């Protein structure tokens, strides 16, 4: 085995471990984070440890045994900490720093007692375990990322764990020389594995960050597009809301004014008729009565025209996915929900549930109901809204539940009458608009309180049969 000088090979592996982190640091420097610093410093310490082992024949044993072991173990702990940080679970530095000191002291005690098998097994077992932990964290990151580079990192460190672990077994069973820098097959294979771990590991780590920044860029583009869409929809909904407010207003006005107008008209007609027959009234007065009659009729027609003008036709209907309505409503309200600290949990069927309708109008129904729920939970401890969607025979059922005080029971009969409100700045139009849209779509709106408290609103709409 003279073609590869093992101490020199260790020096080379050490240099690689030094160069790898340094170059990784440079590549990733624009996005310096604690993770990158920890990983790179860990790599540097591990590299110095390897160099000290490689120089074992030329330096005092204190440097090449306990210090080399301490540095390389601390380096691996820092690498593992860096990856764990990425997963949101940073390690306690003081714990592993103390652990490393204890580990190096025990290692040195075995050396002073001449127990070289135990010394090797003790030192290399920690390396095996830490390699395995780094590999496991790499695979975890590959899964959560998802990052193919993190998988390579995991594979490289698994290979490292396998070789060092096999060497520990070999030493404990008496098959392998416990001197780490001896000229043996085991030394050569673990040195080669060291080179691979160093290179593939560093590339995997750098790649993981590049994967992540690419993913962040894509997410940012996606987020921007969704925000723009939400703003556009929001503006359309606001416009639609004004139309509906006018609709409700004109409906109420027509209802309230038609009766007195009809009475004025009847009385004017009757008075003119009677005056004309008896000849009691002067012509000027009869003329004024004619005017009253004509103006009253004009007022009635005007009310009718306003109502017809604002009433939307059902021509723009098309198949609409109810899952999309739920998704878009939560997107539009995302900022309000965050501000009010309200979380939304949804339970939606996997296959699209379709109804025939006007998307914006249906969206407005859910927005009105959700805004009410958010406002109702302003003082609640539990600020959760549950939105459930399911198919019931020929209907689609959308249930929205909140954890506010519930509808005031004493007003339940008139709660969705136009202009009924219990809020100081409320308009009392949210529920009537929601009801009129749902009914225009052939559905039903049911308002109730959940047995455990909070409001429970059910929207039932006819299912578009092709969606089942
Ligand atoms: P506004 O929100 O302007 O008051 P709405 O028609 O949307 O008009 O609501 C009418 C009333 O119904 C509200 O003032 C409130 O008293 C009650 N209400 C609506 N939604 C809820 C809810 N989720 N929980 C409790 N009360 C509600």
Boltz pocket constraint, residues with backbone or C-beta under 6 A from the ligand:
constraints:
  - pocket:
      binder: B
      contacts: [[A, 368], [A, 369], [A, 372], [A, 373], [A, 376], [A, 402], [A, 404], [A, 405], [A, 406], [A, 407], [A, 408], [A, 415], [A, 416], [A, 417], [A, 420], [A, 421], [A, 422], [A, 423], [A, 425], [A, 426], [A, 427], [A, 428], [A, 429], [A, 430], [A, 431], [A, 432], [A, 455]]
      max_distance: 6.0
